[in-house]
């Protein structure tokens, strides 16, 4: 077994080393070229949409009830900080659940853990809909995040099973077109539901969405990880694989850069309902529109990245430019909210947030692609660590936006700038040596009780 592997930006794929097969069941094509070629497996339109919808569960779960946060605060007679913990609990559950689901999907394949996670997500969503107190709601949201983590970690691992190199970066951008629509439609759905039903109806809609996705996975999604490429070791082998990944400086750099990038977004998600509605006086419907507009910026930037920039500009350079733009936008936000430019209204603040979110549309898919390119042999574990880092750092940043109390947007802006600077620093000091040839995939040793999969 060679210790070398595809460097970021190459097109060799682990999947393509498998024997050529005909069209797979449930609409998922298998490799079409001879062994050793660089042809990647291609997904059909329905499966592409399904992977995007699976990636969208987390933003839907987070964002659909954002317009209802003030109403939940009133009904449950709890302070805003306590209600914000429902977001943090869901985020922490999503982070921790990935550490379990990722290695399980490397051992048992993608379909079974995914279906089990969707079933748990439906039950947890129904429990959220009937929670009588903020404490129980926080607990149910934690369970909802734990179960829902299967969707995001396995969707990302499926992409790694199917694609490599620039094709993977482009496909992540395509998924962003689908999953990125979730922040656009989720607050709109939540805002409209509030006009006709109590906030609990949001969780009933999420439960119904989980049922539909489970049926779609059962019918459309074939197994993307064949038995010969699975990790046959137990929990100890999974821990060794993760330890090997974490000891790889370049992978860890991309992982942390992605974590701080996500925290930049999540600090906005957590604070924006209160900042936009209570500090700047936006109505729930106006907030939903502004939130959706920022998501549109993220989607458009992601498509420009995938369709026009990937393949023409090195991925590391694209990521660096996006992170620098986010630093500039969040610096502007700090200056606006602290009154350096005088009393700023909603429009300039919203404009800075739009630029920041647009930068994330380039940063997120390229961070994921660069990290996953570095780990062709343990996609589930690598995906789990990427997702866990994103959600744990986001969960840690979430409470910080309320430290100064209500009525100010300064904490949100300061947290966003700090996270943007940290992401740029991780890329600069941990990942840059990859361009000089430090590109060997992380953690290549075979786990005890199993064999290292062929690359």
C-alpha positions, 0 to 999 in steps of 0.5 A: 500500500502506497502512502501517497495519494491525490493532492488537492486539485488532482482528479484521481478518484478512489472510487474509480479504482473499483471494477466497472459496473453498469447502472446501479439500482435506485437511480445511482450510476456506478463507475463507467470506465475501466479500472484505474481511469480518472472517471468519477461516478455521476449521480442522476438529477434525483439523487443529486437533489436528494443529497442536497436535501439531506444536506439541507436538513440542518439549516432547515432545522435551525432556520425555520423557527427563527422568526418564532423565537420572540413568540417562543420566548413569550409563551414559555416565559423564558429569557432570550438567552435561554431560548437561544440555547435551543439553537445551541443544543441542536447544534451541539447534538449535530456536532456530537452525533457526527462523531458516531455516525461517520465511523459507523457509515465507514463500517456498515455503509451509508444507507442503514445509518442514514435511515436510522438517523432519519427515523430518530429525527422524525421522532425528535421533531414530534417531541419538540412540537409538544414540549411544555417547557424551555428545558424540555424543548432544549432536550428535544432539540439536542435529540433532534440534532443528534439524529439529524447529524446522520444526514449531513455527515453521510451526504458529504461522505457519499460525495467523497465516495463518488467524486474527487479533485475539481469534480468534487469541489464543483459537486459541493457547489452544486449541493450548495445550490440546493441546500443553500435554498434552505435558509431562503425558504425556511424563515419564509415558511416559518414566518408564514406558518406563524400567521396561521398556526402557533410556533409548534407547527414548525416542528410538525413540518420538519417531521413531515420533511423527515418522513419524505426524505426517509422514503426518498432515501429508501427508494432512490439512494443506492449504497455508495460504499461497497463492502470491499472498501469498508472499515471492518475494525471496531470502535478502537479502529475508528478512534485510531483513524480519527486520531490519524486524521487529527494529527495531520496538520493540513487536514486539521487546518482545513477542518478548523478553517471550516469550523471558524467559517461556519461559526461566522455564519452561525453567530449571525443565525443565532443573533439576527432574529433579535438584532434585526427585529429588536435593534433595527425594528424589522418585522418578522416578514421583513426579517425573513426576506433579509435573511433569505436575501443573504442566503441568495448571495451565498447560493449565487457565490457558490454557483460562480465558484463551481461553474466559473472559478473552480478549475481556473483558479487554484482551490486554496487561492479561492478559499484564501480570497473568500476568507479575506473578503469575509474579514473585510465585511465583518470589519465593516460590520464592527465599525458600523455597529460600534458607531464609528461611522455614526448611527448606522441603520438597517441598510448598511448593516444588512449590506455588510452581512450580505457580503459576508454571506456571499463570501461563505458561498465560496469558502464553505464548498472549497474548505470541504473539498480540500479537506476531503481530497486529503482523506480518500480512505476514510470519508465517513470519519473525515466528514464526521470530524469536519462537521463536528468541528463546524458545529462545535465551534458554532455552538461555542460562538453562539452564546457569545453574541448575547454577552452584552445583553439585548439591544445591541448588535456589537457582540454579533459583529465582534464574534463574526470578525474574530471567527473570520480572522481565526479561519484565515489564520488557520488557512495561512499557518496550517494549510499553506505548506500543502502547496509546497508538496505536503499533500499525502493523505492523512491517517493511511495506516490500516486499522486493526481488524481490517484492511486499508481500502485501496485508493 
